[in-house]
Amino acid sequence: MFKKQALIWLSVILLVCLVFTFAACAKTYTVTYDKGDIAATGTAPETKSYKQGDTVTVADNTFAEESGKYVFDGWVADGSETVYQAGDTFVMPDKNVNLTAKWAKAYNGNKLVTVADVLAAISDEDTSAIEYKHYVAGTVKSIDNATFGQMTLQDETGEIMVYGTQSADGKLRYDAMTDKPVKGDYVVLFIQDIQNFQGKTKEIHSAWIVYFEQAEQPPVNPDDYPRANISEARAKSVGDKVSVEGVVARITYATGMKPNGFFLIDGTDSIYVYDSQVAPQVAIGDKVRVAAVRDNWILQDEQSYAQQLGYTGCIQLTEAQLVEKIASAQAVDYSWVRESTVKKIMDTPLSENITTTVFKVNALIKKSVGSGFINYYFDDIDGVTGSYAYTQCNGGDYAWLDEFDGKICTVYLSVINAKSTATGGVWRFVPIQVSYDNYQFHEKDAPQFALDYYVTAQFKSVYQSDPSLKVVTAVNSELLGITDDIVITYSSDNTQSVQFQTSQGVTVMHTLKPGTANITVKATYKTYSAQTTVVVKVEEKSDYSTVTVAQAIDADVDTEVTVRGIVGPSLVNQKSGFYLIDETGAIAVRLTSSDQLKELSLGDEIVLKATRAIVKPGEKYFGQSCLDNAEVLQNEYGDHEYSTASFIMGKTVDDLFKTDVLQDHGAEVYIVNAKIEIETGQYSEKVKLVGDNYELELYCSGAKQYAFLQPYDGQTVTVEVALCNWNGKTFYKGCVLSVTGADGVKVFNRLNFAD
């Protein structure tokens, strides 16, 4: 029995030993990782040992192909076609396994597609975003919005717009990236989604920038782009090449907040660099060197008007190359900047080109919100004299000014261009730097302030008729804290030619016999005073041969007429315009310059020379009758009440709405009863005359131009209204000359008049 049990135990022991012997004899194999036959960076995943039959979990890739044109596409074992991704498993065979990285024009298993592939993938019917996580490579044709990284991408198969781009991990928006592609660079994008926006625009909606190569710019030849400081660059001729160095002081933006240029300043002057591809590469405070071409820019539609005004265009640099970015966060040198006033800038003739230089001024900043747009105005300390900031983004590029709204600030201000029209020119601004320094007006400056801003501009240098001019005798300013009056007095050294008469507190200047008078004007405020002298010449009144308004209306188109009449109410949307009226008729007049209109008042009797014209005639409409390019030859003043003898009565709003647009009704004024209706929407404003069945819309750019009608909104009133068609439409709109309410008070359209 004992022997039997011993034999059994011996067998068990031998079996166990045999098992351990076999186990001890099982071979160990290795799994290694190889980057393959390609230039790549990174350390290979760790080599590990496994026994036959073990489960192997494939490691993550740690390599990166250096050129960026190829990406990791999985691991392939020698002699096998199976592709393993990180985390995949396999059973360890009885041999060593070498996993070689698979490299291809593919990313994480997704194809590298062409632009044509992307376009083909977007359904013409499907307007929703399409998940399409592939990759596309190409050349950046343009950066269209540097905030969101909107770009146009092109390759040999076509081009496509990329709505927005981010960093390779999707965490940084384009504008937050330190290194990012610009125009001309080769880029590889990981497509997040594509879309057919509103069934119209086929685009990559979102993409990540996984790789880009900077395009090689041709080196700047110093002989082609000689170095100059900015003052010297401004003095160059149009077309000259130049290389300048300076600090970026302000970036400008185009529609959609796309950077399109920047102001560059050194210790000598400033200049504007207009280039939508260089602008996204710089930031305020960057010290840079650019090579560019000296240029003068004028909007094409305004060139003929600019030439008449002697304006040569915005001084700027174009076709720019960013030669080098020297430093960041640099202080801007404003030591060279001239101190001035907004008024002096506005009074500078357009022929004296002051564009893109910088002035230091005190200015009242005013934010003005319209229908679908915002403007920012820079007015002088009188709160009136000034202009607006040039914006292509409906004011969005100047939102940083909101904190200064309603404050008199220290402003480093530049003129970017002059708006040039048939009615004249006006400088438009770009604020470079603004600070609020708790501006305080000094009492001692009050007398000179009154003379500069309210007194001298009252007088013309030459008079042929007695203007009966009511002169300013007291000035105050709530804005400046001048609550007591600045008293103004006048005296003439030749009372035979010019006299001042005061009655019931009103002082009136009269011109009498021909001659010259020196007018001494004194301003007094408390213990402070200032005075100035204005020279006034009185001439004999000219005897012009004139025609009536009706004869001017009947004159052949393009003929010159000299006509006498009374200055009637204002035109709307025609800044230098008014209606000229006599007993025989009424016709719209556009002066050659809005400056002439500043010297006219409603009710003046004038003689003017003009061209009989039809504005925008067409086959489907008559156009607008007017006297165009008018020049006032003589102002005989008089404060006359214009005649309504030629005005047409007995018509209704419905009749006016149905007026035949093929016939000339633009030189007619009607007296009708109508309900005033003002509609103000988010993006548009309309002012209408409402009849029984139809509505006649008034021609205007916004309800503010008809502010005098606001108190009558919703009321039925009597209006004097002319039909007009300035824009060449297949229907007439209206222009209201006056309104008479239930109280019998007649209110005139004085929109374009300074009074």
HELIX and SHEET records of a PDB file:
HELIX    1   1 PHE A    2  CYS A   25  1                                  24    
HELIX    2   2 VAL A  115  ALA A  121  1                                   7    
HELIX    3   3 TYR A  174  ALA A  176  5                                   3    
HELIX    4   4 ILE A  230  ARG A  234  1                                   5    
HELIX    5   5 ALA A  279  GLN A  281  5                                   3    
HELIX    6   6 GLN A  300  GLU A  302  5                                   3    
HELIX    7   7 GLN A  303  LEU A  309  1                                   7    
HELIX    8   8 VAL A  342  ASP A  347  1                                   6    
HELIX    9   9 GLY A  396  PHE A  404  5                                   9    
HELIX   10  10 GLU A  443  ASP A  445  5                                   3    
HELIX   11  11 ALA A  446  ALA A  450  1                                   5    
HELIX   12  12 LEU A  451  VAL A  455  3                                   5    
HELIX   13  13 THR A  456  GLN A  458  5                                   3    
HELIX   14  14 VAL A  549  ASP A  554  1                                   6    
HELIX   15  15 SER A  594  LEU A  597  1                                   4    
HELIX   16  16 VAL A  653  PHE A  657  1                                   5    
HELIX   17  17 ALA A  703  TYR A  712  5                                  10    
SHEET    1   A 5 LYS A  48  LYS A  51  0                                        
SHEET    2   A 5 THR A  28  ASP A  34 -1                                        
SHEET    3   A 5 VAL A  97  ALA A 104  1                                        
SHEET    4   A 5 VAL A  71  ALA A  77 -1                                        
SHEET    5   A 5 VAL A  83  TYR A  84 -1                                        
SHEET    1   B 2 ALA A  40  THR A  41  0                                        
SHEET    2   B 2 ALA A  64  GLU A  65 -1                                        
SHEET    1   C 2 THR A  55  THR A  57  0                                        
SHEET    2   C 2 THR A  89  VAL A  91 -1                                        
SHEET    1   D 7 ALA A 106  TYR A 107  0                                        
SHEET    2   D 7 ASN A 110  VAL A 113 -1                                        
SHEET    3   D 7 TYR A 135  ASN A 145  1                                        
SHEET    4   D 7 GLN A 150  ASP A 155 -1                                        
SHEET    5   D 7 GLY A 158  VAL A 162 -1                                        
SHEET    6   D 7 THR A 201  GLU A 213  1                                        
SHEET    7   D 7 THR A 165  GLN A 166  1                                        
SHEET    1   E 5 ALA A 106  TYR A 107  0                                        
SHEET    2   E 5 ASN A 110  VAL A 113 -1                                        
SHEET    3   E 5 TYR A 135  ASN A 145  1                                        
SHEET    4   E 5 TYR A 186  PHE A 197 -1                                        
SHEET    5   E 5 ILE A 130  GLU A 131 -1                                        
SHEET    1   F 6 LYS A 241  ALA A 254  0                                        
SHEET    2   F 6 LYS A 258  ILE A 265 -1                                        
SHEET    3   F 6 SER A 270  TYR A 274 -1                                        
SHEET    4   F 6 CYS A 314  ALA A 327  1                                        
SHEET    5   F 6 LYS A 287  TRP A 297 -1                                        
SHEET    6   F 6 LYS A 241  ALA A 254 -1                                        
SHEET    1   G 4 ARG A 338  GLU A 339  0                                        
SHEET    2   G 4 VAL A 358  VAL A 369  1                                        
SHEET    3   G 4 ILE A 374  ASP A 379 -1                                        
SHEET    4   G 4 GLY A 386  TYR A 388 -1                                        
SHEET    1   H 4 ARG A 338  GLU A 339  0                                        
SHEET    2   H 4 VAL A 358  VAL A 369  1                                        
SHEET    3   H 4 ILE A 408  THR A 421 -1                                        
SHEET    4   H 4 GLY A 424  SER A 435 -1                                        
SHEET    1   I 5 VAL A 462  TYR A 463  0                                        
SHEET    2   I 5 TYR A 528  VAL A 538  1                                        
SHEET    3   I 5 GLY A 515  TYR A 525 -1                                        
SHEET    4   I 5 ILE A 482  SER A 492 -1                                        
SHEET    5   I 5 ALA A 474  SER A 477 -1                                        
SHEET    1   J 3 LEU A 469  LYS A 470  0                                        
SHEET    2   J 3 VAL A 506  THR A 511 -1                                        
SHEET    3   J 3 VAL A 498  SER A 503 -1                                        
SHEET    1   K 6 GLU A 560  SER A 570  0                                        
SHEET    2   K 6 GLY A 577  ASP A 582 -1                                        
SHEET    3   K 6 GLY A 585  LEU A 591 -1                                        
SHEET    4   K 6 GLN A 624  ASN A 635  1                                        
SHEET    5   K 6 GLU A 605  VAL A 615 -1                                        
SHEET    6   K 6 GLU A 560  SER A 570 -1                                        
SHEET    1   L 6 GLU A 695  GLU A 697  0                                        
SHEET    2   L 6 GLU A 685  VAL A 690 -1                                        
SHEET    3   L 6 VAL A 669  THR A 680 -1                                        
SHEET    4   L 6 THR A 716  CYS A 724 -1                                        
SHEET    5   L 6 LYS A 733  THR A 740 -1                                        
SHEET    6   L 6 LYS A 746  PHE A 748 -1                                        
END                                                                             
